[in-house]
Amino acid sequence: MEAKMVALKSGRMKWVPEMNSEEFMEMSESYEGFCIICGETASGVEPDANEYICEGCGQPGVYGYEELMLMGDVELTD
Ligand SMILES: [Zn+2]
């Protein structure tokens, strides 16, 4: 999985994971999460989790993949 940094209208930056739909299903089913603040993946995260504290950066930036998809924050490559 790749991730890219995008600029928000507010001028802040966030990370967006890039993956195909198969990878998306795998990540979601294996309770993987993603931190939009630092781009790290997290484990043991419910698919609909939002704003969990990230072990990497200590900020509430971790979201489950289904939640990211709902927010339009997953870039599907297929
Ligand atoms: Zn983080």
PDB file of the backbone (N, CA, C, O) and the ligand in Angstrom, with CONECT records:
HET     ZN  A 101       1
ATOM      1  N   MET A   1       0.831  -1.200   0.000  1.00  0.00           N
ATOM      2  CA  MET A   1       0.000   0.000   0.000  1.00  0.00           C
ATOM      3  C   MET A   1       0.868   1.253   0.000  1.00  0.00           C
ATOM      4  O   MET A   1       1.896   1.321   0.674  1.00  0.00           O
ATOM      5  N   GLU A   2       0.434   2.228  -0.764  1.00  0.00           N
ATOM      6  CA  GLU A   2       1.129   3.508  -0.809  1.00  0.00           C
ATOM      7  C   GLU A   2       0.257   4.544  -0.124  1.00  0.00           C
ATOM      8  O   GLU A   2      -0.932   4.323   0.105  1.00  0.00           O
ATOM      9  N   ALA A   3       0.861   5.669   0.196  1.00  0.00           N
ATOM     10  CA  ALA A   3       0.077   6.766   0.745  1.00  0.00           C
ATOM     11  C   ALA A   3       0.619   8.054   0.145  1.00  0.00           C
ATOM     12  O   ALA A   3       1.809   8.166  -0.150  1.00  0.00           O
ATOM     13  N   LYS A   4      -0.257   9.010  -0.029  1.00  0.00           N
ATOM     14  CA  LYS A   4       0.219  10.286  -0.551  1.00  0.00           C
ATOM     15  C   LYS A   4      -0.311  11.411   0.324  1.00  0.00           C
ATOM     16  O   LYS A   4      -1.335  11.278   0.992  1.00  0.00           O
ATOM     17  N   MET A   5       0.406  12.508   0.301  1.00  0.00           N
ATOM     18  CA  MET A   5       0.026  13.638   1.119  1.00  0.00           C
ATOM     19  C   MET A   5      -0.758  14.622   0.256  1.00  0.00           C
ATOM     20  O   MET A   5      -0.334  14.965  -0.848  1.00  0.00           O
ATOM     21  N   VAL A   6      -1.894  15.070   0.762  1.00  0.00           N
ATOM     22  CA  VAL A   6      -2.682  16.039   0.006  1.00  0.00           C
ATOM     23  C   VAL A   6      -2.929  17.275   0.868  1.00  0.00           C
ATOM     24  O   VAL A   6      -2.985  17.191   2.094  1.00  0.00           O
ATOM     25  N   ALA A   7      -3.072  18.403   0.218  1.00  0.00           N
ATOM     26  CA  ALA A   7      -3.323  19.660   0.938  1.00  0.00           C
ATOM     27  C   ALA A   7      -4.826  19.889   1.051  1.00  0.00           C
ATOM     28  O   ALA A   7      -5.559  19.734   0.074  1.00  0.00           O
ATOM     29  N   LEU A   8      -5.272  20.249   2.217  1.00  0.00           N
ATOM     30  CA  LEU A   8      -6.673  20.600   2.429  1.00  0.00           C
ATOM     31  C   LEU A   8      -6.871  22.078   2.110  1.00  0.00           C
ATOM     32  O   LEU A   8      -5.914  22.848   2.035  1.00  0.00           O
ATOM     33  N   LYS A   9      -8.141  22.456   1.925  1.00  0.00           N
ATOM     34  CA  LYS A   9      -8.433  23.865   1.639  1.00  0.00           C
ATOM     35  C   LYS A   9      -7.928  24.776   2.756  1.00  0.00           C
ATOM     36  O   LYS A   9      -7.532  25.917   2.520  1.00  0.00           O
ATOM     37  N   SER A  10      -7.952  24.244   3.974  1.00  0.00           N
ATOM     38  CA  SER A  10      -7.519  25.031   5.128  1.00  0.00           C
ATOM     39  C   SER A  10      -6.016  25.282   5.133  1.00  0.00           C
ATOM     40  O   SER A  10      -5.506  26.066   5.933  1.00  0.00           O
ATOM     41  N   GLY A  11      -5.303  24.592   4.210  1.00  0.00           N
ATOM     42  CA  GLY A  11      -3.860  24.744   4.176  1.00  0.00           C
ATOM     43  C   GLY A  11      -3.145  23.656   4.943  1.00  0.00           C
ATOM     44  O   GLY A  11      -1.923  23.532   4.855  1.00  0.00           O
ATOM     45  N   ARG A  12      -3.910  22.846   5.713  1.00  0.00           N
ATOM     46  CA  ARG A  12      -3.278  21.735   6.425  1.00  0.00           C
ATOM     47  C   ARG A  12      -3.078  20.571   5.463  1.00  0.00           C
ATOM     48  O   ARG A  12      -3.661  20.534   4.380  1.00  0.00           O
ATOM     49  N   MET A  13      -2.258  19.639   5.872  1.00  0.00           N
ATOM     50  CA  MET A  13      -1.978  18.480   5.045  1.00  0.00           C
ATOM     51  C   MET A  13      -2.584  17.247   5.690  1.00  0.00           C
ATOM     52  O   MET A  13      -2.722  17.180   6.911  1.00  0.00           O
ATOM     53  N   LYS A  14      -2.942  16.278   4.872  1.00  0.00           N
ATOM     54  CA  LYS A  14      -3.336  14.978   5.410  1.00  0.00           C
ATOM     55  C   LYS A  14      -2.835  13.891   4.495  1.00  0.00           C
ATOM     56  O   LYS A  14      -2.518  14.133   3.330  1.00  0.00           O
ATOM     57  N   TRP A  15      -2.765  12.679   5.039  1.00  0.00           N
ATOM     58  CA  TRP A  15      -2.329  11.525   4.261  1.00  0.00           C
ATOM     59  C   TRP A  15      -3.540  10.764   3.765  1.00  0.00           C
ATOM     60  O   TRP A  15      -4.537  10.627   4.473  1.00  0.00           O
ATOM     61  N   VAL A  16      -3.444  10.266   2.530  1.00  0.00           N
ATOM     62  CA  VAL A  16      -4.507   9.464   1.935  1.00  0.00           C
ATOM     63  C   VAL A  16      -3.901   8.143   1.458  1.00  0.00           C
ATOM     64  O   VAL A  16      -2.949   8.146   0.677  1.00  0.00           O
ATOM     65  N   PRO A  17      -4.450   7.005   1.927  1.00  0.00           N
ATOM     66  CA  PRO A  17      -3.917   5.713   1.458  1.00  0.00           C
ATOM     67  C   PRO A  17      -4.356   5.434   0.026  1.00  0.00           C
ATOM     68  O   PRO A  17      -5.480   5.754  -0.360  1.00  0.00           O
ATOM     69  N   GLU A  18      -3.463   4.837  -0.756  1.00  0.00           N
ATOM     70  CA  GLU A  18      -3.771   4.427  -2.126  1.00  0.00           C
ATOM     71  C   GLU A  18      -3.699   2.913  -2.190  1.00  0.00           C
ATOM     72  O   GLU A  18      -2.694   2.322  -1.795  1.00  0.00           O
ATOM     73  N   MET A  19      -4.751   2.281  -2.683  1.00  0.00           N
ATOM     74  CA  MET A  19      -4.779   0.817  -2.732  1.00  0.00           C
ATOM     75  C   MET A  19      -5.847   0.376  -3.717  1.00  0.00           C
ATOM     76  O   MET A  19      -6.697   1.174  -4.112  1.00  0.00           O
ATOM     77  N   ASN A  20      -5.809  -0.899  -4.120  1.00  0.00           N
ATOM     78  CA  ASN A  20      -6.899  -1.399  -4.954  1.00  0.00           C
ATOM     79  C   ASN A  20      -8.003  -1.957  -4.053  1.00  0.00           C
ATOM     80  O   ASN A  20      -7.822  -2.079  -2.841  1.00  0.00           O
ATOM     81  N   SER A  21      -9.140  -2.294  -4.652  1.00  0.00           N
ATOM     82  CA  SER A  21     -10.286  -2.681  -3.829  1.00  0.00           C
ATOM     83  C   SER A  21     -10.047  -3.983  -3.072  1.00  0.00           C
ATOM     84  O   SER A  21     -10.617  -4.188  -2.001  1.00  0.00           O
ATOM     85  N   GLU A  22      -9.203  -4.869  -3.622  1.00  0.00           N
ATOM     86  CA  GLU A  22      -8.883  -6.104  -2.919  1.00  0.00           C
ATOM     87  C   GLU A  22      -8.108  -5.802  -1.630  1.00  0.00           C
ATOM     88  O   GLU A  22      -8.406  -6.346  -0.566  1.00  0.00           O
ATOM     89  N   GLU A  23      -7.119  -4.931  -1.752  1.00  0.00           N
ATOM     90  CA  GLU A  23      -6.348  -4.533  -0.565  1.00  0.00           C
ATOM     91  C   GLU A  23      -7.251  -3.831   0.451  1.00  0.00           C
ATOM     92  O   GLU A  23      -7.115  -4.016   1.660  1.00  0.00           O
ATOM     93  N   PHE A  24      -8.157  -3.035  -0.061  1.00  0.00           N
ATOM     94  CA  PHE A  24      -9.078  -2.340   0.835  1.00  0.00           C
ATOM     95  C   PHE A  24      -9.882  -3.334   1.668  1.00  0.00           C
ATOM     96  O   PHE A  24     -10.025  -3.160   2.878  1.00  0.00           O
ATOM     97  N   MET A  25     -10.411  -4.384   1.018  1.00  0.00           N
ATOM     98  CA  MET A  25     -11.180  -5.396   1.733  1.00  0.00           C
ATOM     99  C   MET A  25     -10.317  -6.079   2.794  1.00  0.00           C
ATOM    100  O   MET A  25     -10.754  -6.305   3.922  1.00  0.00           O
ATOM    101  N   GLU A  26      -9.077  -6.404   2.403  1.00  0.00           N
ATOM    102  CA  GLU A  26      -8.166  -7.071   3.341  1.00  0.00           C
ATOM    103  C   GLU A  26      -7.888  -6.198   4.560  1.00  0.00           C
ATOM    104  O   GLU A  26      -7.952  -6.673   5.694  1.00  0.00           O
ATOM    105  N   MET A  27      -7.584  -4.947   4.332  1.00  0.00           N
ATOM    106  CA  MET A  27      -7.260  -4.040   5.428  1.00  0.00           C
ATOM    107  C   MET A  27      -8.453  -3.883   6.358  1.00  0.00           C
ATOM    108  O   MET A  27      -8.318  -3.894   7.582  1.00  0.00           O
ATOM    109  N   SER A  28      -9.615  -3.737   5.752  1.00  0.00           N
ATOM    110  CA  SER A  28     -10.830  -3.546   6.520  1.00  0.00           C
ATOM    111  C   SER A  28     -11.140  -4.786   7.362  1.00  0.00           C
ATOM    112  O   SER A  28     -11.466  -4.672   8.544  1.00  0.00           O
ATOM    113  N   GLU A  29     -11.039  -5.967   6.752  1.00  0.00           N
ATOM    114  CA  GLU A  29     -11.369  -7.205   7.452  1.00  0.00           C
ATOM    115  C   GLU A  29     -10.347  -7.579   8.501  1.00  0.00           C
ATOM    116  O   GLU A  29     -10.675  -8.274   9.462  1.00  0.00           O
ATOM    117  N   SER A  30      -9.106  -7.129   8.336  1.00  0.00           N
ATOM    118  CA  SER A  30      -8.083  -7.472   9.324  1.00  0.00           C
ATOM    119  C   SER A  30      -7.912  -6.368  10.370  1.00  0.00           C
ATOM    120  O   SER A  30      -6.918  -6.335  11.095  1.00  0.00           O
ATOM    121  N   TYR A  31      -8.894  -5.465  10.436  1.00  0.00           N
ATOM    122  CA  TYR A  31      -8.912  -4.419  11.459  1.00  0.00           C
ATOM    123  C   TYR A  31      -7.669  -3.541  11.439  1.00  0.00           C
ATOM    124  O   TYR A  31      -7.105  -3.184  12.473  1.00  0.00           O
ATOM    125  N   GLU A  32      -7.272  -3.212  10.222  1.00  0.00           N
ATOM    126  CA  GLU A  32      -6.179  -2.260  10.086  1.00  0.00           C
ATOM    127  C   GLU A  32      -6.779  -0.854  10.034  1.00  0.00           C
ATOM    128  O   GLU A  32      -7.883  -0.653   9.528  1.00  0.00           O
ATOM    129  N   GLY A  33      -6.040   0.098  10.559  1.00  0.00           N
ATOM    130  CA  GLY A  33      -6.468   1.480  10.486  1.00  0.00           C
ATOM    131  C   GLY A  33      -5.366   2.313   9.858  1.00  0.00           C
ATOM    132  O   GLY A  33      -4.280   1.812   9.566  1.00  0.00           O
ATOM    133  N   PHE A  34      -5.658   3.590   9.655  1.00  0.00           N
ATOM    134  CA  PHE A  34      -4.697   4.458   8.980  1.00  0.00           C
ATOM    135  C   PHE A  34      -4.750   5.836   9.620  1.00  0.00           C
ATOM    136  O   PHE A  34      -5.825   6.380   9.872  1.00  0.00           O
ATOM    137  N   CYS A  35      -3.576   6.387   9.878  1.00  0.00           N
ATOM    138  CA  CYS A  35      -3.510   7.721  10.483  1.00  0.00           C
ATOM    139  C   CYS A  35      -3.382   8.773   9.383  1.00  0.00           C
ATOM    140  O   CYS A  35      -2.403   8.779   8.636  1.00  0.00           O
ATOM    141  N   ILE A  36      -4.371   9.660   9.284  1.00  0.00           N
ATOM    142  CA  ILE A  36      -4.323  10.676   8.224  1.00  0.00           C
ATOM    143  C   ILE A  36      -3.377  11.817   8.587  1.00  0.00           C
ATOM    144  O   ILE A  36      -3.081  12.672   7.752  1.00  0.00           O
ATOM    145  N   ILE A  37      -2.903  11.828   9.831  1.00  0.00           N
ATOM    146  CA  ILE A  37      -1.995  12.906  10.247  1.00  0.00           C
ATOM    147  C   ILE A  37      -0.538  12.571   9.902  1.00  0.00           C
ATOM    148  O   ILE A  37       0.215  13.438   9.459  1.00  0.00           O
ATOM    149  N   CYS A  38      -0.145  11.292  10.111  1.00  0.00           N
ATOM    150  CA  CYS A  38       1.260  10.951   9.831  1.00  0.00           C
ATOM    151  C   CYS A  38       1.431   9.865   8.767  1.00  0.00           C
ATOM    152  O   CYS A  38       2.555   9.597   8.344  1.00  0.00           O
ATOM    153  N   GLY A  39       0.322   9.225   8.322  1.00  0.00           N
ATOM    154  CA  GLY A  39       0.423   8.231   7.260  1.00  0.00           C
ATOM    155  C   GLY A  39       0.819   6.843   7.734  1.00  0.00           C
ATOM    156  O   GLY A  39       1.097   5.966   6.915  1.00  0.00           O
ATOM    157  N   GLU A  40       0.851   6.628   9.057  1.00  0.00           N
ATOM    158  CA  GLU A  40       1.183   5.309   9.593  1.00  0.00           C
ATOM    159  C   GLU A  40      -0.060   4.421   9.592  1.00  0.00           C
ATOM    160  O   GLU A  40      -1.184   4.908   9.719  1.00  0.00           O
ATOM    161  N   THR A  41       0.160   3.098   9.446  1.00  0.00           N
ATOM    162  CA  THR A  41      -0.958   2.187   9.626  1.00  0.00           C
ATOM    163  C   THR A  41      -1.044   1.793  11.089  1.00  0.00           C
ATOM    164  O   THR A  41      -0.044   1.836  11.806  1.00  0.00           O
ATOM    165  N   ALA A  42      -2.230   1.411  11.535  1.00  0.00           N
ATOM    166  CA  ALA A  42      -2.441   1.002  12.914  1.00  0.00           C
ATOM    167  C   ALA A  42      -3.170  -0.326  12.890  1.00  0.00           C
ATOM    168  O   ALA A  42      -3.886  -0.619  11.933  1.00  0.00           O
ATOM    169  N   SER A  43      -3.001  -1.138  13.931  1.00  0.00           N
ATOM    170  CA  SER A  43      -3.690  -2.428  13.972  1.00  0.00           C
ATOM    171  C   SER A  43      -4.698  -2.457  15.105  1.00  0.00           C
ATOM    172  O   SER A  43      -4.624  -1.650  16.032  1.00  0.00           O
ATOM    173  N   GLY A  44      -5.654  -3.401  15.028  1.00  0.00           N
ATOM    174  CA  GLY A  44      -6.673  -3.521  16.054  1.00  0.00           C
ATOM    175  C   GLY A  44      -7.659  -2.367  16.036  1.00  0.00           C
ATOM    176  O   GLY A  44      -8.117  -1.913  17.085  1.00  0.00           O
ATOM    177  N   VAL A  45      -7.983  -1.896  14.840  1.00  0.00           N
ATOM    178  CA  VAL A  45      -8.883  -0.759  14.687  1.00  0.00           C
ATOM    179  C   VAL A  45     -10.163  -1.221  13.996  1.00  0.00           C
ATOM    180  O   VAL A  45     -10.098  -1.852  12.941  1.00  0.00           O
ATOM    181  N   GLU A  46     -11.324  -0.918  14.574  1.00  0.00           N
ATOM    182  CA  GLU A  46     -12.585  -1.297  13.937  1.00  0.00           C
ATOM    183  C   GLU A  46     -12.705  -0.561  12.595  1.00  0.00           C
ATOM    184  O   GLU A  46     -12.212   0.558  12.449  1.00  0.00           O
ATOM    185  N   PRO A  47     -13.361  -1.196  11.621  1.00  0.00           N
ATOM    186  CA  PRO A  47     -13.499  -0.553  10.296  1.00  0.00           C
ATOM    187  C   PRO A  47     -14.182   0.815  10.352  1.00  0.00           C
ATOM    188  O   PRO A  47     -13.935   1.668   9.499  1.00  0.00           O
ATOM    189  N   ASP A  48     -15.051   1.026  11.367  1.00  0.00           N
ATOM    190  CA  ASP A  48     -15.755   2.310  11.433  1.00  0.00           C
ATOM    191  C   ASP A  48     -15.193   3.239  12.508  1.00  0.00           C
ATOM    192  O   ASP A  48     -15.854   4.189  12.928  1.00  0.00           O
ATOM    193  N   ALA A  49     -13.961   2.951  12.950  1.00  0.00           N
ATOM    194  CA  ALA A  49     -13.328   3.788  13.973  1.00  0.00           C
ATOM    195  C   ALA A  49     -13.006   5.172  13.423  1.00  0.00           C
ATOM    196  O   ALA A  49     -12.694   5.325  12.242  1.00  0.00           O
ATOM    197  N   ASN A  50     -13.084   6.175  14.289  1.00  0.00           N
ATOM    198  CA  ASN A  50     -12.592   7.477  13.856  1.00  0.00           C
ATOM    199  C   ASN A  50     -11.937   8.219  15.000  1.00  0.00           C
ATOM    200  O   ASN A  50     -12.373   8.149  16.148  1.00  0.00           O
ATOM    201  N   GLU A  51     -10.898   8.920  14.664  1.00  0.00           N
ATOM    202  CA  GLU A  51     -10.129   9.736  15.597  1.00  0.00           C
ATOM    203  C   GLU A  51      -9.559   8.961  16.777  1.00  0.00           C
ATOM    204  O   GLU A  51      -9.571   9.438  17.911  1.00  0.00           O
ATOM    205  N   TYR A  52      -9.062   7.763  16.499  1.00  0.00           N
ATOM    206  CA  TYR A  52      -8.327   7.032  17.528  1.00  0.00           C
ATOM    207  C   TYR A  52      -6.942   7.661  17.661  1.00  0.00           C
ATOM    208  O   TYR A  52      -6.413   8.253  16.721  1.00  0.00           O
ATOM    209  N   ILE A  53      -6.373   7.514  18.855  1.00  0.00           N
ATOM    210  CA  ILE A  53      -5.027   8.042  19.065  1.00  0.00           C
ATOM    211  C   ILE A  53      -4.013   7.173  18.328  1.00  0.00           C
ATOM    212  O   ILE A  53      -4.020   5.948  18.452  1.00  0.00           O
ATOM    213  N   CYS A  54      -3.152   7.819  17.568  1.00  0.00           N
ATOM    214  CA  CYS A  54      -2.135   7.122  16.787  1.00  0.00           C
ATOM    215  C   CYS A  54      -0.915   6.818  17.652  1.00  0.00           C
ATOM    216  O   CYS A  54      -0.422   7.677  18.382  1.00  0.00           O
ATOM    217  N   GLU A  55      -0.434   5.556  17.553  1.00  0.00           N
ATOM    218  CA  GLU A  55       0.763   5.197  18.325  1.00  0.00           C
ATOM    219  C   GLU A  55       2.005   5.843  17.741  1.00  0.00           C
ATOM    220  O   GLU A  55       3.008   6.012  18.434  1.00  0.00           O
ATOM    221  N   GLY A  56       1.940   6.201  16.478  1.00  0.00           N
ATOM    222  CA  GLY A  56       3.094   6.794  15.821  1.00  0.00           C
ATOM    223  C   GLY A  56       3.285   8.256  16.182  1.00  0.00           C
ATOM    224  O   GLY A  56       4.384   8.669  16.552  1.00  0.00           O
ATOM    225  N   CYS A  57       2.213   9.048  16.074  1.00  0.00           N
ATOM    226  CA  CYS A  57       2.358  10.488  16.273  1.00  0.00           C
ATOM    227  C   CYS A  57       1.644  11.006  17.521  1.00  0.00           C
ATOM    228  O   CYS A  57       1.807  12.170  17.889  1.00  0.00           O
ATOM    229  N   GLY A  58       0.843  10.140  18.183  1.00  0.00           N
ATOM    230  CA  GLY A  58       0.191  10.542  19.425  1.00  0.00           C
ATOM    231  C   GLY A  58      -1.014  11.449  19.227  1.00  0.00           C
ATOM    232  O   GLY A  58      -1.563  11.981  20.192  1.00  0.00           O
ATOM    233  N   GLN A  59      -1.424  11.625  17.968  1.00  0.00           N
ATOM    234  CA  GLN A  59      -2.570  12.496  17.703  1.00  0.00           C
ATOM    235  C   GLN A  59      -3.790  11.668  17.282  1.00  0.00           C
ATOM    236  O   GLN A  59      -3.638  10.539  16.815  1.00  0.00           O
ATOM    237  N   PRO A  60      -4.999  12.222  17.445  1.00  0.00           N
ATOM    238  CA  PRO A  60      -6.214  11.457  17.106  1.00  0.00           C
ATOM    239  C   PRO A  60      -6.479  11.429  15.608  1.00  0.00           C
ATOM    240  O   PRO A  60      -7.460  11.999  15.130  1.00  0.00           O
ATOM    241  N   GLY A  61      -5.590  10.756  14.868  1.00  0.00           N
ATOM    242  CA  GLY A  61      -5.714  10.763  13.410  1.00  0.00           C
ATOM    243  C   GLY A  61      -6.014   9.405  12.806  1.00  0.00           C
ATOM    244  O   GLY A  61      -6.029   9.258  11.583  1.00  0.00           O
ATOM    245  N   VAL A  62      -6.260   8.385  13.673  1.00  0.00           N
ATOM    246  CA  VAL A  62      -6.454   7.036  13.147  1.00  0.00           C
ATOM    247  C   VAL A  62      -7.920   6.757  12.834  1.00  0.00           C
ATOM    248  O   VAL A  62      -8.801   6.956  13.670  1.00  0.00           O
ATOM    249  N   TYR A  63      -8.158   6.296  11.618  1.00  0.00           N
ATOM    250  CA  TYR A  63      -9.505   5.934  11.170  1.00  0.00           C
ATOM    251  C   TYR A  63      -9.498   4.519  10.633  1.00  0.00           C
ATOM    252  O   TYR A  63      -8.494   4.061  10.087  1.00  0.00           O
ATOM    253  N   GLY A  64     -10.641   3.808  10.789  1.00  0.00           N
ATOM    254  CA  GLY A  64     -10.808   2.512  10.140  1.00  0.00           C
ATOM    255  C   GLY A  64     -11.010   2.736   8.650  1.00  0.00           C
ATOM    256  O   GLY A  64     -11.375   3.830   8.221  1.00  0.00           O
ATOM    257  N   TYR A  65     -10.769   1.687   7.861  1.00  0.00           N
ATOM    258  CA  TYR A  65     -10.818   1.876   6.402  1.00  0.00           C
ATOM    259  C   TYR A  65     -12.211   2.147   5.861  1.00  0.00           C
ATOM    260  O   TYR A  65     -12.365   2.899   4.899  1.00  0.00           O
ATOM    261  N   GLU A  66     -13.241   1.539   6.474  1.00  0.00           N
ATOM    262  CA  GLU A  66     -14.592   1.832   5.977  1.00  0.00           C
ATOM    263  C   GLU A  66     -14.963   3.278   6.251  1.00  0.00           C
ATOM    264  O   GLU A  66     -15.633   3.928   5.449  1.00  0.00           O
ATOM    265  N   GLU A  67     -14.518   3.767   7.395  1.00  0.00           N
ATOM    266  CA  GLU A  67     -14.773   5.164   7.736  1.00  0.00           C
ATOM    267  C   GLU A  67     -14.034   6.088   6.765  1.00  0.00           C
ATOM    268  O   GLU A  67     -14.583   7.093   6.314  1.00  0.00           O
ATOM    269  N   LEU A  68     -12.787   5.737   6.448  1.00  0.00           N
ATOM    270  CA  LEU A  68     -12.017   6.531   5.476  1.00  0.00           C
ATOM    271  C   LEU A  68     -12.723   6.557   4.125  1.00  0.00           C
ATOM    272  O   LEU A  68     -12.785   7.591   3.460  1.00  0.00           O
ATOM    273  N   MET A  69     -13.254   5.394   3.730  1.00  0.00           N
ATOM    274  CA  MET A  69     -13.938   5.312   2.439  1.00  0.00           C
ATOM    275  C   MET A  69     -15.177   6.205   2.436  1.00  0.00           C
ATOM    276  O   MET A  69     -15.456   6.888   1.451  1.00  0.00           O
ATOM    277  N   LEU A  70     -15.919   6.192   3.550  1.00  0.00           N
ATOM    278  CA  LEU A  70     -17.117   7.034   3.661  1.00  0.00           C
ATOM    279  C   LEU A  70     -16.759   8.507   3.536  1.00  0.00           C
ATOM    280  O   LEU A  70     -17.522   9.297   2.980  1.00  0.00           O
ATOM    281  N   MET A  71     -15.600   8.866   4.053  1.00  0.00           N
ATOM    282  CA  MET A  71     -15.175  10.268   4.009  1.00  0.00           C
ATOM    283  C   MET A  71     -14.552  10.618   2.649  1.00  0.00           C
ATOM    284  O   MET A  71     -14.205  11.771   2.392  1.00  0.00           O
ATOM    285  N   GLY A  72     -14.418   9.596   1.782  1.00  0.00           N
ATOM    286  CA  GLY A  72     -13.781   9.843   0.481  1.00  0.00           C
ATOM    287  C   GLY A  72     -12.277   9.952   0.591  1.00  0.00           C
ATOM    288  O   GLY A  72     -11.630  10.567  -0.256  1.00  0.00           O
ATOM    289  N   ASP A  73     -11.715   9.353   1.639  1.00  0.00           N
ATOM    290  CA  ASP A  73     -10.284   9.493   1.895  1.00  0.00           C
ATOM    291  C   ASP A  73      -9.476   8.257   1.568  1.00  0.00           C
ATOM    292  O   ASP A  73      -8.378   8.081   2.094  1.00  0.00           O
ATOM    293  N   VAL A  74     -10.004   7.388   0.698  1.00  0.00           N
ATOM    294  CA  VAL A  74      -9.222   6.267   0.194  1.00  0.00           C
ATOM    295  C   VAL A  74      -9.129   6.437  -1.315  1.00  0.00           C
ATOM    296  O   VAL A  74     -10.141   6.638  -1.987  1.00  0.00           O
ATOM    297  N   GLU A  75      -7.918   6.356  -1.841  1.00  0.00           N
ATOM    298  CA  GLU A  75      -7.712   6.493  -3.281  1.00  0.00           C
ATOM    299  C   GLU A  75      -7.637   5.092  -3.876  1.00  0.00           C
ATOM    300  O   GLU A  75      -6.624   4.409  -3.729  1.00  0.00           O
ATOM    301  N   LEU A  76      -8.705   4.658  -4.548  1.00  0.00           N
ATOM    302  CA  LEU A  76      -8.692   3.336  -5.153  1.00  0.00           C
ATOM    303  C   LEU A  76      -7.978   3.386  -6.497  1.00  0.00           C
ATOM    304  O   LEU A  76      -8.204   4.280  -7.312  1.00  0.00           O
ATOM    305  N   THR A  77      -7.105   2.394  -6.705  1.00  0.00           N
ATOM    306  CA  THR A  77      -6.262   2.409  -7.908  1.00  0.00           C
ATOM    307  C   THR A  77      -6.812   1.488  -8.992  1.00  0.00           C
ATOM    308  O   THR A  77      -6.179   1.321 -10.035  1.00  0.00           O
ATOM    309  N   ASP A  78      -7.976   0.891  -8.765  1.00  0.00           N
ATOM    310  CA  ASP A  78      -8.551   0.049  -9.833  1.00  0.00           C
ATOM    311  C   ASP A  78      -9.965   0.477 -10.192  1.00  0.00           C
ATOM    312  O   ASP A  78     -10.589  -0.124 -11.067  1.00  0.00           O
TER     313      ASP A  78
HETATM  314 ZN    ZN A 101      -0.186   9.275  13.329  1.00  0.00          ZN2+
END
